[in-house]
Amino acid sequence: MSMRLRLALVAGVIAVSGCTTSGLGGGGIIPSVGGSDGSASSGKVAARIIDAMDGGLIGGSIGNGLSGSDRRKALEAEYRALEYGQGGQAVGWKGNGASGEVVAAQPYRVGSQDCRQYSQTVFTGGTPLVARGTACRNPDGSWTPLN
């Protein structure tokens, strides 16, 4: 193979490798909500963003009977699915007495906001409970569930 052809091939591979369809956060990696750099300030920002979700889907009837820590884990999973998840990718969570998963659809635009439909499924030993909703992303990075 000639040197020119090799260079063209390498350049083409590099150009294509930058393409992704991994959702809003890019990269397909679903980081921890507590702050990936371990700093207290990043954890506080993440906590404010989670709190701004106003309970998300888990704040509805499917969250009845969950402990506070289980609700928090479910809400963090909602945020990770909305912010970083690929369309149709399940983001799981496991608490003390329950577990679940959140699946967000592909994002779409409404005006200047990115919105996603999503579902939260909670497993507590009996029949799985499922709630569905839509949330739109705010400029500060939080997500507002629509009623």
N, C-alpha and C positions, 0 to 999 in steps of 0.2 A: 504494500500500500504506500502510495506516495506521501511525502510529508505534508503537502497541501491538503490532501484528502483527510489525513489524520487530524490536522488542525481544525478543518471544517466540521468533522465529526465530533470532536471534543467541544467545540464552540456550540454546536447544536444541542448536545446533551446538557451542557451547562445552562443554556437558554431555557430549555424545556423543564429542567429540574426546579426552576423557580416558580412554576405554575402550581396552584393549589386550589382546591375547592373545599377547604376545611371550615367554612363558616365564617363568622364575624371575627373571631379571635385569631384565626390563622394557625397553621402548623399542625392542627389535629391533636395537639397536646391539651389535656384538660388539667390545669394546675390546681393546686389547693387554694381555697378561698382565703386562707389565713395569711397570705403574702408569701410569694416565692422567695423573696430575699431575706426572710426571717426577721425583718425589722418590725419594731412595735408599730411604727407609723403605717406601714403597709397593711398590717393586720387591722388597725383601726379604720382605715379607709375601706377595706373589704367588709368589715362589720357594719359600717354606715350604709354601704351599698346593699348589703343583705337586708338590713333593717328597713330600707326604703321600699323594699318589695311588698311591704304591708301584709305579710303572711303568705303571699303567693297562693298557690292551689292548696298547699298543705294547711293553710289557715282556715279552709272550709271544713265541711263535714268529714272528709276523709282523714283529717288530722285529729278528730275527736278521740280521746283515749291515749294519745301519744304523750310521752314525757316531754318536757321542755328540751332536753338534749336531743331526743329523736326528731322533734319538730325542726330544730336548728340544722341537723344533718340533712333532713329532707329539703329544707329551704336552700341550703348551700348547694345541694345537687341541682335544684331548679336553676339557680344562678349559673352554675357551671355549664349546664345543658344549653341555656339560652345564650350565654356569652361565648362559649368556646366549642360547643358540640356541633358535629356535623349533622345534617338533616337525617333523621332516622336512627341516630346513634344513641344507645341507652347509656345514661349516666347513673350508676348505682350508688346506693348509700346503705349503710348497715348501722343500726342503733342497738340499744340494749334489749328492747323487746320487740322491735319491728325492723323491717327493711323495706327497700323500695327501689324504684327506678324512675327516671324522668327521660322522656324522649321529646326532643324539639324537632319541628319540621324545618325545612329550608326557610331562611329569612326572606322577607319581602318588604318593599318600601311603601309607607303610607305618608305622603307629604315628604317631610325631611327625616322621618324616623324609620329605623329598622324594626320590624315586628316579626314575631314568630308564634305560630300555634304550637302548643305543647301539651303533654299529658304527664300526670304523676300517678304512679301505681304504688299502693302501699300493701305490704304483705304482713299480716299480724297473726298468722297461723290458720285463719279461716279463709273465706273467699277473698280474693284480692279486691281492694277498693280502687276505683279509677276515677280521676277527675281530669277534665280537659278545659283548656283556656287559651287565651292569647295574651301576649305581653309585648309592649313596645319599649325600646331602649331610649333612655333619656341622655342628654348631652353629658351628664356627670358619670355615665357608665351604669347607672342603676336601671332596673327594668320595672315598668309599671304594668301590673296585670289589668286587663280591661274587663269590665263587668258586662 
